Amino acid sequence: MKLGNHLRRCRFDREEMSQEALAAEIGVTRQTIISIEKGKFVPSALLVLKLARFFNKPVEEIFYIIEEDDINSVQS
């Protein structure tokens, strides 16, 4: 399993907010936002909840689970 996200879309829906601006609002580095968006970093529950609260969306509208079968079918 892997954690996918719509964080980039959420930023763009919010007047094309930059990664830097989002990082400052949430209290993390820009690199953290980049890593989350690329799927290279799995954020803590606290960070996930902060992001959901900031965007005023349920967690499930920002983050989702990618099953192994889904990953393998994309790579084939």
PDB file of N, CA, C, O and CB in Angstrom:
ATOM      1  N   MET A   1       0.828  -1.195   0.000  1.00  0.00           N
ATOM      2  CA  MET A   1       0.000   0.000   0.000  1.00  0.00           C
ATOM      3  C   MET A   1       0.865   1.248   0.000  1.00  0.00           C
ATOM      4  O   MET A   1       1.982   1.267   0.518  1.00  0.00           O
ATOM      5  CB  MET A   1      -0.938   0.004   1.205  1.00  0.00           C
ATOM      6  N   LYS A   2       0.311   2.274  -0.594  1.00  0.00           N
ATOM      7  CA  LYS A   2       1.007   3.547  -0.671  1.00  0.00           C
ATOM      8  C   LYS A   2      -0.024   4.651  -0.433  1.00  0.00           C
ATOM      9  O   LYS A   2      -1.210   4.468  -0.705  1.00  0.00           O
ATOM     10  CB  LYS A   2       1.732   3.722  -2.056  1.00  0.00           C
ATOM     11  N   LEU A   3       0.429   5.782   0.070  1.00  0.00           N
ATOM     12  CA  LEU A   3      -0.470   6.907   0.323  1.00  0.00           C
ATOM     13  C   LEU A   3      -0.399   7.885  -0.845  1.00  0.00           C
ATOM     14  O   LEU A   3       0.662   8.434  -1.142  1.00  0.00           O
ATOM     15  CB  LEU A   3      -0.109   7.619   1.656  1.00  0.00           C
ATOM     16  N   GLY A   4      -1.529   8.097  -1.499  1.00  0.00           N
ATOM     17  CA  GLY A   4      -1.619   9.082  -2.562  1.00  0.00           C
ATOM     18  C   GLY A   4      -2.266  10.349  -2.018  1.00  0.00           C
ATOM     19  O   GLY A   4      -2.832  10.344  -0.924  1.00  0.00           O
ATOM     20  N   ASN A   5      -2.180  11.437  -2.784  1.00  0.00           N
ATOM     21  CA  ASN A   5      -2.779  12.683  -2.302  1.00  0.00           C
ATOM     22  C   ASN A   5      -3.165  13.611  -3.441  1.00  0.00           C
ATOM     23  O   ASN A   5      -2.680  13.491  -4.566  1.00  0.00           O
ATOM     24  CB  ASN A   5      -1.823  13.396  -1.370  1.00  0.00           C
ATOM     25  N   HIS A   6      -4.041  14.525  -3.117  1.00  0.00           N
ATOM     26  CA  HIS A   6      -4.490  15.574  -4.032  1.00  0.00           C
ATOM     27  C   HIS A   6      -4.031  16.934  -3.504  1.00  0.00           C
ATOM     28  O   HIS A   6      -4.704  17.943  -3.715  1.00  0.00           O
ATOM     29  CB  HIS A   6      -6.041  15.541  -4.201  1.00  0.00           C
ATOM     30  N   LEU A   7      -2.916  16.960  -2.837  1.00  0.00           N
ATOM     31  CA  LEU A   7      -2.435  18.183  -2.200  1.00  0.00           C
ATOM     32  C   LEU A   7      -2.149  19.288  -3.220  1.00  0.00           C
ATOM     33  O   LEU A   7      -2.478  20.452  -2.992  1.00  0.00           O
ATOM     34  CB  LEU A   7      -1.179  17.888  -1.393  1.00  0.00           C
ATOM     35  N   ARG A   8      -1.553  18.924  -4.314  1.00  0.00           N
ATOM     36  CA  ARG A   8      -1.251  19.930  -5.348  1.00  0.00           C
ATOM     37  C   ARG A   8      -2.545  20.567  -5.858  1.00  0.00           C
ATOM     38  O   ARG A   8      -2.629  21.786  -6.011  1.00  0.00           O
ATOM     39  CB  ARG A   8      -0.465  19.287  -6.532  1.00  0.00           C
ATOM     40  N   ARG A   9      -3.550  19.732  -6.116  1.00  0.00           N
ATOM     41  CA  ARG A   9      -4.838  20.256  -6.590  1.00  0.00           C
ATOM     42  C   ARG A   9      -5.469  21.170  -5.543  1.00  0.00           C
ATOM     43  O   ARG A   9      -6.047  22.203  -5.882  1.00  0.00           O
ATOM     44  CB  ARG A   9      -5.800  19.100  -6.931  1.00  0.00           C
ATOM     45  N   CYS A  10      -5.356  20.790  -4.273  1.00  0.00           N
ATOM     46  CA  CYS A  10      -5.887  21.631  -3.190  1.00  0.00           C
ATOM     47  C   CYS A  10      -5.205  22.999  -3.180  1.00  0.00           C
ATOM     48  O   CYS A  10      -5.861  24.024  -3.001  1.00  0.00           O
ATOM     49  CB  CYS A  10      -5.699  20.935  -1.822  1.00  0.00           C
ATOM     50  N   ARG A  11      -3.896  23.007  -3.371  1.00  0.00           N
ATOM     51  CA  ARG A  11      -3.169  24.285  -3.421  1.00  0.00           C
ATOM     52  C   ARG A  11      -3.642  25.142  -4.585  1.00  0.00           C
ATOM     53  O   ARG A  11      -3.851  26.346  -4.436  1.00  0.00           O
ATOM     54  CB  ARG A  11      -1.659  24.041  -3.536  1.00  0.00           C
ATOM     55  N   PHE A  12      -3.810  24.516  -5.744  1.00  0.00           N
ATOM     56  CA  PHE A  12      -4.218  25.274  -6.924  1.00  0.00           C
ATOM     57  C   PHE A  12      -5.658  25.759  -6.799  1.00  0.00           C
ATOM     58  O   PHE A  12      -5.996  26.842  -7.278  1.00  0.00           O
ATOM     59  CB  PHE A  12      -4.059  24.422  -8.183  1.00  0.00           C
ATOM     60  N   ASP A  13      -6.500  24.965  -6.162  1.00  0.00           N
ATOM     61  CA  ASP A  13      -7.880  25.400  -5.921  1.00  0.00           C
ATOM     62  C   ASP A  13      -7.930  26.588  -4.967  1.00  0.00           C
ATOM     63  O   ASP A  13      -8.915  27.325  -4.924  1.00  0.00           O
ATOM     64  CB  ASP A  13      -8.712  24.244  -5.358  1.00  0.00           C
ATOM     65  N   ARG A  14      -6.878  26.757  -4.219  1.00  0.00           N
ATOM     66  CA  ARG A  14      -6.786  27.864  -3.273  1.00  0.00           C
ATOM     67  C   ARG A  14      -5.932  28.975  -3.884  1.00  0.00           C
ATOM     68  O   ARG A  14      -4.891  29.349  -3.344  1.00  0.00           O
ATOM     69  CB  ARG A  14      -6.187  27.389  -1.913  1.00  0.00           C
ATOM     70  N   GLU A  15      -6.387  29.483  -5.000  1.00  0.00           N
ATOM     71  CA  GLU A  15      -5.738  30.606  -5.692  1.00  0.00           C
ATOM     72  C   GLU A  15      -4.281  30.311  -6.050  1.00  0.00           C
ATOM     73  O   GLU A  15      -3.411  31.172  -5.920  1.00  0.00           O
ATOM     74  CB  GLU A  15      -5.804  31.855  -4.826  1.00  0.00           C
ATOM     75  N   GLU A  16      -4.033  29.087  -6.501  1.00  0.00           N
ATOM     76  CA  GLU A  16      -2.695  28.647  -6.908  1.00  0.00           C
ATOM     77  C   GLU A  16      -1.644  28.932  -5.835  1.00  0.00           C
ATOM     78  O   GLU A  16      -0.574  29.472  -6.115  1.00  0.00           O
ATOM     79  CB  GLU A  16      -2.297  29.326  -8.211  1.00  0.00           C
ATOM     80  N   MET A  17      -1.975  28.561  -4.621  1.00  0.00           N
ATOM     81  CA  MET A  17      -1.083  28.752  -3.477  1.00  0.00           C
ATOM     82  C   MET A  17       0.244  28.038  -3.705  1.00  0.00           C
ATOM     83  O   MET A  17       0.266  26.902  -4.180  1.00  0.00           O
ATOM     84  CB  MET A  17      -1.744  28.243  -2.185  1.00  0.00           C
ATOM     85  N   SER A  18       1.322  28.683  -3.375  1.00  0.00           N
ATOM     86  CA  SER A  18       2.650  28.091  -3.561  1.00  0.00           C
ATOM     87  C   SER A  18       2.940  27.061  -2.460  1.00  0.00           C
ATOM     88  O   SER A  18       2.320  27.067  -1.396  1.00  0.00           O
ATOM     89  CB  SER A  18       3.739  29.196  -3.564  1.00  0.00           C
ATOM     90  N   GLN A  19       3.885  26.196  -2.747  1.00  0.00           N
ATOM     91  CA  GLN A  19       4.327  25.233  -1.741  1.00  0.00           C
ATOM     92  C   GLN A  19       4.908  25.964  -0.542  1.00  0.00           C
ATOM     93  O   GLN A  19       4.698  25.557   0.600  1.00  0.00           O
ATOM     94  CB  GLN A  19       5.365  24.260  -2.330  1.00  0.00           C
ATOM     95  N   GLU A  20       5.626  27.025  -0.796  1.00  0.00           N
ATOM     96  CA  GLU A  20       6.237  27.826   0.271  1.00  0.00           C
ATOM     97  C   GLU A  20       5.179  28.429   1.185  1.00  0.00           C
ATOM     98  O   GLU A  20       5.321  28.392   2.407  1.00  0.00           O
ATOM     99  CB  GLU A  20       7.105  28.938  -0.326  1.00  0.00           C
ATOM    100  N   ALA A  21       4.118  28.983   0.602  1.00  0.00           N
ATOM    101  CA  ALA A  21       3.046  29.600   1.397  1.00  0.00           C
ATOM    102  C   ALA A  21       2.320  28.552   2.230  1.00  0.00           C
ATOM    103  O   ALA A  21       2.013  28.787   3.399  1.00  0.00           O
ATOM    104  CB  ALA A  21       2.044  30.333   0.483  1.00  0.00           C
ATOM    105  N   LEU A  22       2.043  27.389   1.628  1.00  0.00           N
ATOM    106  CA  LEU A  22       1.375  26.322   2.384  1.00  0.00           C
ATOM    107  C   LEU A  22       2.260  25.851   3.532  1.00  0.00           C
ATOM    108  O   LEU A  22       1.784  25.666   4.651  1.00  0.00           O
ATOM    109  CB  LEU A  22       1.023  25.135   1.459  1.00  0.00           C
ATOM    110  N   ALA A  23       3.530  25.659   3.258  1.00  0.00           N
ATOM    111  CA  ALA A  23       4.464  25.222   4.302  1.00  0.00           C
ATOM    112  C   ALA A  23       4.475  26.198   5.472  1.00  0.00           C
ATOM    113  O   ALA A  23       4.472  25.784   6.631  1.00  0.00           O
ATOM    114  CB  ALA A  23       5.881  25.076   3.728  1.00  0.00           C
ATOM    115  N   ALA A  24       4.489  27.483   5.171  1.00  0.00           N
ATOM    116  CA  ALA A  24       4.495  28.499   6.227  1.00  0.00           C
ATOM    117  C   ALA A  24       3.199  28.448   7.040  1.00  0.00           C
ATOM    118  O   ALA A  24       3.230  28.582   8.263  1.00  0.00           O
ATOM    119  CB  ALA A  24       4.685  29.903   5.620  1.00  0.00           C
ATOM    120  N   GLU A  25       2.080  28.257   6.375  1.00  0.00           N
ATOM    121  CA  GLU A  25       0.784  28.189   7.079  1.00  0.00           C
ATOM    122  C   GLU A  25       0.701  26.985   8.003  1.00  0.00           C
ATOM    123  O   GLU A  25       0.139  27.074   9.095  1.00  0.00           O
ATOM    124  CB  GLU A  25      -0.365  28.138   6.072  1.00  0.00           C
ATOM    125  N   ILE A  26       1.257  25.863   7.571  1.00  0.00           N
ATOM    126  CA  ILE A  26       1.157  24.610   8.318  1.00  0.00           C
ATOM    127  C   ILE A  26       2.276  24.456   9.343  1.00  0.00           C
ATOM    128  O   ILE A  26       2.130  23.721  10.319  1.00  0.00           O
ATOM    129  CB  ILE A  26       1.176  23.434   7.362  1.00  0.00           C
ATOM    130  N   GLY A  27       3.391  25.146   9.122  1.00  0.00           N
ATOM    131  CA  GLY A  27       4.509  25.057  10.060  1.00  0.00           C
ATOM    132  C   GLY A  27       5.509  23.968   9.719  1.00  0.00           C
ATOM    133  O   GLY A  27       6.104  23.355  10.606  1.00  0.00           O
ATOM    134  N   VAL A  28       5.691  23.727   8.402  1.00  0.00           N
ATOM    135  CA  VAL A  28       6.690  22.760   7.940  1.00  0.00           C
ATOM    136  C   VAL A  28       7.552  23.441   6.881  1.00  0.00           C
ATOM    137  O   VAL A  28       7.343  24.611   6.561  1.00  0.00           O
ATOM    138  CB  VAL A  28       6.011  21.458   7.368  1.00  0.00           C
ATOM    139  N   THR A  29       8.511  22.712   6.345  1.00  0.00           N
ATOM    140  CA  THR A  29       9.347  23.270   5.294  1.00  0.00           C
ATOM    141  C   THR A  29       8.713  23.033   3.922  1.00  0.00           C
ATOM    142  O   THR A  29       7.846  22.175   3.756  1.00  0.00           O
ATOM    143  CB  THR A  29      10.756  22.657   5.347  1.00  0.00           C
ATOM    144  N   ARG A  30       9.163  23.808   2.962  1.00  0.00           N
ATOM    145  CA  ARG A  30       8.696  23.622   1.582  1.00  0.00           C
ATOM    146  C   ARG A  30       9.066  22.222   1.103  1.00  0.00           C
ATOM    147  O   ARG A  30       8.303  21.587   0.375  1.00  0.00           O
ATOM    148  CB  ARG A  30       9.305  24.702   0.637  1.00  0.00           C
ATOM    149  N   GLN A  31      10.223  21.751   1.507  1.00  0.00           N
ATOM    150  CA  GLN A  31      10.670  20.407   1.111  1.00  0.00           C
ATOM    151  C   GLN A  31       9.707  19.329   1.598  1.00  0.00           C
ATOM    152  O   GLN A  31       9.498  18.327   0.914  1.00  0.00           O
ATOM    153  CB  GLN A  31      12.075  20.131   1.658  1.00  0.00           C
ATOM    154  N   THR A  32       9.120  19.529   2.775  1.00  0.00           N
ATOM    155  CA  THR A  32       8.134  18.575   3.291  1.00  0.00           C
ATOM    156  C   THR A  32       6.920  18.524   2.376  1.00  0.00           C
ATOM    157  O   THR A  32       6.429  17.441   2.056  1.00  0.00           O
ATOM    158  CB  THR A  32       7.706  18.951   4.725  1.00  0.00           C
ATOM    159  N   ILE A  33       6.434  19.683   1.953  1.00  0.00           N
ATOM    160  CA  ILE A  33       5.278  19.736   1.056  1.00  0.00           C
ATOM    161  C   ILE A  33       5.618  19.066  -0.271  1.00  0.00           C
ATOM    162  O   ILE A  33       4.814  18.300  -0.801  1.00  0.00           O
ATOM    163  CB  ILE A  33       4.829  21.200   0.823  1.00  0.00           C
ATOM    164  N   ILE A  34       6.795  19.345  -0.809  1.00  0.00           N
ATOM    165  CA  ILE A  34       7.231  18.720  -2.061  1.00  0.00           C
ATOM    166  C   ILE A  34       7.248  17.198  -1.915  1.00  0.00           C
ATOM    167  O   ILE A  34       6.739  16.480  -2.776  1.00  0.00           O
ATOM    168  CB  ILE A  34       8.634  19.236  -2.470  1.00  0.00           C
ATOM    169  N   SER A  35       7.828  16.716  -0.831  1.00  0.00           N
ATOM    170  CA  SER A  35       7.951  15.276  -0.603  1.00  0.00           C
ATOM    171  C   SER A  35       6.588  14.602  -0.442  1.00  0.00           C
ATOM    172  O   SER A  35       6.387  13.488  -0.925  1.00  0.00           O
ATOM    173  CB  SER A  35       8.804  15.015   0.630  1.00  0.00           C
ATOM    174  N   ILE A  36       5.663  15.264   0.228  1.00  0.00           N
ATOM    175  CA  ILE A  36       4.310  14.712   0.368  1.00  0.00           C
ATOM    176  C   ILE A  36       3.646  14.633  -0.999  1.00  0.00           C
ATOM    177  O   ILE A  36       3.084  13.598  -1.358  1.00  0.00           O
ATOM    178  CB  ILE A  36       3.455  15.573   1.337  1.00  0.00           C
ATOM    179  N   GLU A  37       3.706  15.715  -1.761  1.00  0.00           N
ATOM    180  CA  GLU A  37       3.061  15.749  -3.079  1.00  0.00           C
ATOM    181  C   GLU A  37       3.614  14.677  -4.007  1.00  0.00           C
ATOM    182  O   GLU A  37       2.861  14.100  -4.792  1.00  0.00           O
ATOM    183  CB  GLU A  37       3.236  17.120  -3.716  1.00  0.00           C
ATOM    184  N   LYS A  38       4.906  14.400  -3.937  1.00  0.00           N
ATOM    185  CA  LYS A  38       5.535  13.390  -4.787  1.00  0.00           C
ATOM    186  C   LYS A  38       5.348  11.971  -4.260  1.00  0.00           C
ATOM    187  O   LYS A  38       5.710  11.004  -4.930  1.00  0.00           O
ATOM    188  CB  LYS A  38       7.006  13.685  -4.924  1.00  0.00           C
ATOM    189  N   GLY A  39       4.782  11.846  -3.061  1.00  0.00           N
ATOM    190  CA  GLY A  39       4.568  10.529  -2.485  1.00  0.00           C
ATOM    191  C   GLY A  39       5.815   9.910  -1.897  1.00  0.00           C
ATOM    192  O   GLY A  39       5.868   8.699  -1.681  1.00  0.00           O
ATOM    193  N   LYS A  40       6.826  10.735  -1.634  1.00  0.00           N
ATOM    194  CA  LYS A  40       8.081  10.236  -1.073  1.00  0.00           C
ATOM    195  C   LYS A  40       8.111  10.301   0.449  1.00  0.00           C
ATOM    196  O   LYS A  40       9.017   9.754   1.078  1.00  0.00           O
ATOM    197  CB  LYS A  40       9.241  11.021  -1.633  1.00  0.00           C
ATOM    198  N   PHE A  41       7.127  10.967   1.039  1.00  0.00           N
ATOM    199  CA  PHE A  41       7.065  11.126   2.486  1.00  0.00           C
ATOM    200  C   PHE A  41       5.632  10.903   2.929  1.00  0.00           C
ATOM    201  O   PHE A  41       4.703  11.502   2.387  1.00  0.00           O
ATOM    202  CB  PHE A  41       7.576  12.530   2.927  1.00  0.00           C
ATOM    203  N   VAL A  42       5.456  10.036   3.921  1.00  0.00           N
ATOM    204  CA  VAL A  42       4.131   9.805   4.495  1.00  0.00           C
ATOM    205  C   VAL A  42       4.016  10.694   5.724  1.00  0.00           C
ATOM    206  O   VAL A  42       4.725  10.487   6.709  1.00  0.00           O
ATOM    207  CB  VAL A  42       3.904   8.284   4.858  1.00  0.00           C
ATOM    208  N   PRO A  43       3.129  11.679   5.675  1.00  0.00           N
ATOM    209  CA  PRO A  43       3.004  12.608   6.797  1.00  0.00           C
ATOM    210  C   PRO A  43       2.381  11.956   8.018  1.00  0.00           C
ATOM    211  O   PRO A  43       1.651  10.970   7.916  1.00  0.00           O
ATOM    212  CB  PRO A  43       2.182  13.807   6.389  1.00  0.00           C
ATOM    213  N   SER A  44       2.683  12.523   9.167  1.00  0.00           N
ATOM    214  CA  SER A  44       2.100  12.039  10.417  1.00  0.00           C
ATOM    215  C   SER A  44       0.607  12.327  10.424  1.00  0.00           C
ATOM    216  O   SER A  44       0.112  13.130   9.633  1.00  0.00           O
ATOM    217  CB  SER A  44       2.789  12.694  11.643  1.00  0.00           C
ATOM    218  N   ALA A  45      -0.101  11.662  11.324  1.00  0.00           N
ATOM    219  CA  ALA A  45      -1.539  11.905  11.473  1.00  0.00           C
ATOM    220  C   ALA A  45      -1.799  13.371  11.812  1.00  0.00           C
ATOM    221  O   ALA A  45      -2.754  13.969  11.316  1.00  0.00           O
ATOM    222  CB  ALA A  45      -2.136  10.987  12.567  1.00  0.00           C
ATOM    223  N   LEU A  46      -0.958  13.937  12.645  1.00  0.00           N
ATOM    224  CA  LEU A  46      -1.125  15.345  13.019  1.00  0.00           C
ATOM    225  C   LEU A  46      -1.002  16.259  11.803  1.00  0.00           C
ATOM    226  O   LEU A  46      -1.798  17.182  11.636  1.00  0.00           O
ATOM    227  CB  LEU A  46      -0.089  15.743  14.080  1.00  0.00           C
ATOM    228  N   LEU A  47      -0.023  16.009  10.967  1.00  0.00           N
ATOM    229  CA  LEU A  47       0.172  16.834   9.780  1.00  0.00           C
ATOM    230  C   LEU A  47      -0.981  16.650   8.786  1.00  0.00           C
ATOM    231  O   LEU A  47      -1.435  17.619   8.176  1.00  0.00           O
ATOM    232  CB  LEU A  47       1.511  16.492   9.109  1.00  0.00           C
ATOM    233  N   VAL A  48      -1.448  15.428   8.626  1.00  0.00           N
ATOM    234  CA  VAL A  48      -2.603  15.157   7.754  1.00  0.00           C
ATOM    235  C   VAL A  48      -3.816  15.937   8.242  1.00  0.00           C
ATOM    236  O   VAL A  48      -4.528  16.549   7.446  1.00  0.00           O
ATOM    237  CB  VAL A  48      -2.921  13.638   7.711  1.00  0.00           C
ATOM    238  N   LEU A  49      -4.049  15.915   9.545  1.00  0.00           N
ATOM    239  CA  LEU A  49      -5.198  16.635  10.110  1.00  0.00           C
ATOM    240  C   LEU A  49      -5.040  18.148   9.970  1.00  0.00           C
ATOM    241  O   LEU A  49      -6.016  18.854   9.718  1.00  0.00           O
ATOM    242  CB  LEU A  49      -5.380  16.267  11.587  1.00  0.00           C
ATOM    243  N   LYS A  50      -3.821  18.643  10.133  1.00  0.00           N
ATOM    244  CA  LYS A  50      -3.580  20.080   9.946  1.00  0.00           C
ATOM    245  C   LYS A  50      -3.888  20.499   8.511  1.00  0.00           C
ATOM    246  O   LYS A  50      -4.510  21.536   8.281  1.00  0.00           O
ATOM    247  CB  LYS A  50      -2.121  20.434  10.299  1.00  0.00           C
ATOM    248  N   LEU A  51      -3.454  19.697   7.562  1.00  0.00           N
ATOM    249  CA  LEU A  51      -3.705  19.997   6.152  1.00  0.00           C
ATOM    250  C   LEU A  51      -5.202  19.966   5.846  1.00  0.00           C
ATOM    251  O   LEU A  51      -5.720  20.849   5.163  1.00  0.00           O
ATOM    252  CB  LEU A  51      -2.959  19.000   5.251  1.00  0.00           C
ATOM    253  N   ALA A  52      -5.884  18.956   6.350  1.00  0.00           N
ATOM    254  CA  ALA A  52      -7.331  18.854   6.132  1.00  0.00           C
ATOM    255  C   ALA A  52      -8.055  20.052   6.735  1.00  0.00           C
ATOM    256  O   ALA A  52      -8.966  20.607   6.121  1.00  0.00           O
ATOM    257  CB  ALA A  52      -7.877  17.547   6.735  1.00  0.00           C
ATOM    258  N   ARG A  53      -7.654  20.443   7.921  1.00  0.00           N
ATOM    259  CA  ARG A  53      -8.272  21.598   8.570  1.00  0.00           C
ATOM    260  C   ARG A  53      -7.982  22.878   7.785  1.00  0.00           C
ATOM    261  O   ARG A  53      -8.870  23.706   7.586  1.00  0.00           O
ATOM    262  CB  ARG A  53      -7.769  21.735  10.019  1.00  0.00           C
ATOM    263  N   PHE A  54      -6.742  23.032   7.345  1.00  0.00           N
ATOM    264  CA  PHE A  54      -6.371  24.229   6.598  1.00  0.00           C
ATOM    265  C   PHE A  54      -7.204  24.365   5.325  1.00  0.00           C
ATOM    266  O   PHE A  54      -7.681  25.454   5.007  1.00  0.00           O
ATOM    267  CB  PHE A  54      -4.882  24.198   6.252  1.00  0.00           C
ATOM    268  N   PHE A  55      -7.378  23.265   4.601  1.00  0.00           N
ATOM    269  CA  PHE A  55      -8.142  23.298   3.359  1.00  0.00           C
ATOM    270  C   PHE A  55      -9.646  23.132   3.585  1.00  0.00           C
ATOM    271  O   PHE A  55     -10.435  23.195   2.642  1.00  0.00           O
ATOM    272  CB  PHE A  55      -7.647  22.217   2.429  1.00  0.00           C
ATOM    273  N   ASN A  56     -10.032  22.921   4.841  1.00  0.00           N
ATOM    274  CA  ASN A  56     -11.440  22.754   5.196  1.00  0.00           C
ATOM    275  C   ASN A  56     -12.084  21.618   4.382  1.00  0.00           C
ATOM    276  O   ASN A  56     -13.156  21.763   3.795  1.00  0.00           O
ATOM    277  CB  ASN A  56     -12.205  24.075   4.969  1.00  0.00           C
ATOM    278  N   LYS A  57     -11.371  20.483   4.381  1.00  0.00           N
ATOM    279  CA  LYS A  57     -11.830  19.306   3.653  1.00  0.00           C
ATOM    280  C   LYS A  57     -11.663  18.078   4.539  1.00  0.00           C
ATOM    281  O   LYS A  57     -10.804  18.058   5.420  1.00  0.00           O
ATOM    282  CB  LYS A  57     -11.053  19.136   2.318  1.00  0.00           C
ATOM    283  N   PRO A  58     -12.475  17.061   4.308  1.00  0.00           N
ATOM    284  CA  PRO A  58     -12.236  15.793   5.017  1.00  0.00           C
ATOM    285  C   PRO A  58     -10.891  15.205   4.564  1.00  0.00           C
ATOM    286  O   PRO A  58     -10.470  15.407   3.425  1.00  0.00           O
ATOM    287  CB  PRO A  58     -13.406  14.772   4.754  1.00  0.00           C
ATOM    288  N   VAL A  59     -10.247  14.499   5.440  1.00  0.00           N
ATOM    289  CA  VAL A  59      -8.949  13.882   5.139  1.00  0.00           C
ATOM    290  C   VAL A  59      -9.031  13.074   3.844  1.00  0.00           C
ATOM    291  O   VAL A  59      -8.117  13.122   3.020  1.00  0.00           O
ATOM    292  CB  VAL A  59      -8.492  12.974   6.308  1.00  0.00           C
ATOM    293  N   GLU A  60     -10.132  12.331   3.666  1.00  0.00           N
ATOM    294  CA  GLU A  60     -10.288  11.451   2.510  1.00  0.00           C
ATOM    295  C   GLU A  60     -10.362  12.201   1.179  1.00  0.00           C
ATOM    296  O   GLU A  60     -10.179  11.594   0.124  1.00  0.00           O
ATOM    297  CB  GLU A  60     -11.524  10.616   2.680  1.00  0.00           C
ATOM    298  N   GLU A  61     -10.626  13.499   1.211  1.00  0.00           N
ATOM    299  CA  GLU A  61     -10.636  14.267  -0.032  1.00  0.00           C
ATOM    300  C   GLU A  61      -9.224  14.711  -0.426  1.00  0.00           C
ATOM    301  O   GLU A  61      -8.995  15.142  -1.556  1.00  0.00           O
ATOM    302  CB  GLU A  61     -11.551  15.489   0.111  1.00  0.00           C
ATOM    303  N   ILE A  62      -8.291  14.603   0.506  1.00  0.00           N
ATOM    304  CA  ILE A  62      -6.910  14.999   0.222  1.00  0.00           C
ATOM    305  C   ILE A  62      -6.008  13.773   0.083  1.00  0.00           C
ATOM    306  O   ILE A  62      -5.166  13.720  -0.813  1.00  0.00           O
ATOM    307  CB  ILE A  62      -6.378  15.925   1.330  1.00  0.00           C
ATOM    308  N   PHE A  63      -6.177  12.804   0.950  1.00  0.00           N
ATOM    309  CA  PHE A  63      -5.325  11.613   0.976  1.00  0.00           C
ATOM    310  C   PHE A  63      -6.135  10.362   0.680  1.00  0.00           C
ATOM    311  O   PHE A  63      -7.303  10.257   1.054  1.00  0.00           O
ATOM    312  CB  PHE A  63      -4.627  11.479   2.334  1.00  0.00           C
ATOM    313  N   TYR A  64      -5.494   9.411   0.000  1.00  0.00           N
ATOM    314  CA  TYR A  64      -6.154   8.147  -0.331  1.00  0.00           C
ATOM    315  C   TYR A  64      -5.106   7.035  -0.382  1.00  0.00           C
ATOM    316  O   TYR A  64      -3.911   7.295  -0.529  1.00  0.00           O
ATOM    317  CB  TYR A  64      -6.919   8.252  -1.690  1.00  0.00           C
ATOM    318  N   ILE A  65      -5.569   5.814  -0.260  1.00  0.00           N
ATOM    319  CA  ILE A  65      -4.681   4.650  -0.277  1.00  0.00           C
ATOM    320  C   ILE A  65      -4.626   4.081  -1.688  1.00  0.00           C
ATOM    321  O   ILE A  65      -5.650   3.901  -2.347  1.00  0.00           O
ATOM    322  CB  ILE A  65      -5.157   3.567   0.734  1.00  0.00           C
ATOM    323  N   ILE A  66      -3.406   3.802  -2.133  1.00  0.00           N
ATOM    324  CA  ILE A  66      -3.188   3.126  -3.410  1.00  0.00           C
ATOM    325  C   ILE A  66      -2.831   1.682  -3.073  1.00  0.00           C
ATOM    326  O   ILE A  66      -1.818   1.425  -2.421  1.00  0.00           O
ATOM    327  CB  ILE A  66      -2.051   3.830  -4.274  1.00  0.00           C
ATOM    328  N   GLU A  67      -3.649   0.757  -3.509  1.00  0.00           N
ATOM    329  CA  GLU A  67      -3.401  -0.661  -3.255  1.00  0.00           C
ATOM    330  C   GLU A  67      -2.254  -1.147  -4.137  1.00  0.00           C
ATOM    331  O   GLU A  67      -2.005  -0.567  -5.193  1.00  0.00           O
ATOM    332  CB  GLU A  67      -4.681  -1.501  -3.510  1.00  0.00           C
ATOM    333  N   GLU A  68      -1.561  -2.190  -3.726  1.00  0.00           N
ATOM    334  CA  GLU A  68      -0.459  -2.759  -4.490  1.00  0.00           C
ATOM    335  C   GLU A  68      -0.900  -3.148  -5.895  1.00  0.00           C
ATOM    336  O   GLU A  68      -0.151  -2.948  -6.851  1.00  0.00           O
ATOM    337  CB  GLU A  68       0.114  -3.970  -3.769  1.00  0.00           C
ATOM    338  N   ASP A  69      -2.104  -3.702  -6.036  1.00  0.00           N
ATOM    339  CA  ASP A  69      -2.611  -4.099  -7.352  1.00  0.00           C
ATOM    340  C   ASP A  69      -2.688  -2.887  -8.266  1.00  0.00           C
ATOM    341  O   ASP A  69      -2.391  -2.990  -9.457  1.00  0.00           O
ATOM    342  CB  ASP A  69      -3.998  -4.767  -7.228  1.00  0.00           C
ATOM    343  N   ASP A  70      -3.086  -1.733  -7.721  1.00  0.00           N
ATOM    344  CA  ASP A  70      -3.184  -0.505  -8.510  1.00  0.00           C
ATOM    345  C   ASP A  70      -1.808  -0.048  -8.963  1.00  0.00           C
ATOM    346  O   ASP A  70      -1.645   0.406 -10.096  1.00  0.00           O
ATOM    347  CB  ASP A  70      -3.870   0.604  -7.701  1.00  0.00           C
ATOM    348  N   ILE A  71      -0.810  -0.165  -8.082  1.00  0.00           N
ATOM    349  CA  ILE A  71       0.555   0.244  -8.397  1.00  0.00           C
ATOM    350  C   ILE A  71       1.119  -0.650  -9.495  1.00  0.00           C
ATOM    351  O   ILE A  71       1.725  -0.163 -10.450  1.00  0.00           O
ATOM    352  CB  ILE A  71       1.452   0.191  -7.135  1.00  0.00           C
ATOM    353  N   ASN A  72       0.916  -1.972  -9.355  1.00  0.00           N
ATOM    354  CA  ASN A  72       1.455  -2.919 -10.331  1.00  0.00           C
ATOM    355  C   ASN A  72       0.814  -2.757 -11.699  1.00  0.00           C
ATOM    356  O   ASN A  72       1.501  -2.892 -12.711  1.00  0.00           O
ATOM    357  CB  ASN A  72       1.261  -4.340  -9.843  1.00  0.00           C
ATOM    358  N   SER A  73      -0.488  -2.469 -11.761  1.00  0.00           N
ATOM    359  CA  SER A  73      -1.141  -2.320 -13.050  1.00  0.00           C
ATOM    360  C   SER A  73      -0.674  -1.070 -13.769  1.00  0.00           C
ATOM    361  O   SER A  73      -0.655  -1.044 -15.000  1.00  0.00           O
ATOM    362  CB  SER A  73      -2.642  -2.287 -12.877  1.00  0.00           C
ATOM    363  N   VAL A  74      -0.296  -0.028 -13.034  1.00  0.00           N
ATOM    364  CA  VAL A  74       0.216   1.207 -13.636  1.00  0.00           C
ATOM    365  C   VAL A  74       1.625   0.983 -14.179  1.00  0.00           C
ATOM    366  O   VAL A  74       1.985   1.526 -15.224  1.00  0.00           O
ATOM    367  CB  VAL A  74       0.214   2.361 -12.604  1.00  0.00           C
ATOM    368  N   GLN A  75       2.416   0.186 -13.472  1.00  0.00           N
ATOM    369  CA  GLN A  75       3.805  -0.055 -13.881  1.00  0.00           C
ATOM    370  C   GLN A  75       3.912  -1.032 -15.042  1.00  0.00           C
ATOM    371  O   GLN A  75       4.950  -1.081 -15.702  1.00  0.00           O
ATOM    372  CB  GLN A  75       4.606  -0.578 -12.710  1.00  0.00           C
ATOM    373  N   SER A  76       2.876  -1.806 -15.309  1.00  0.00           N
ATOM    374  CA  SER A  76       2.919  -2.808 -16.399  1.00  0.00           C
ATOM    375  C   SER A  76       2.801  -2.193 -17.756  1.00  0.00           C
ATOM    376  O   SER A  76       2.822  -2.904 -18.760  1.00  0.00           O
ATOM    377  CB  SER A  76       1.824  -3.820 -16.232  1.00  0.00           C
TER     378      SER A  76
END
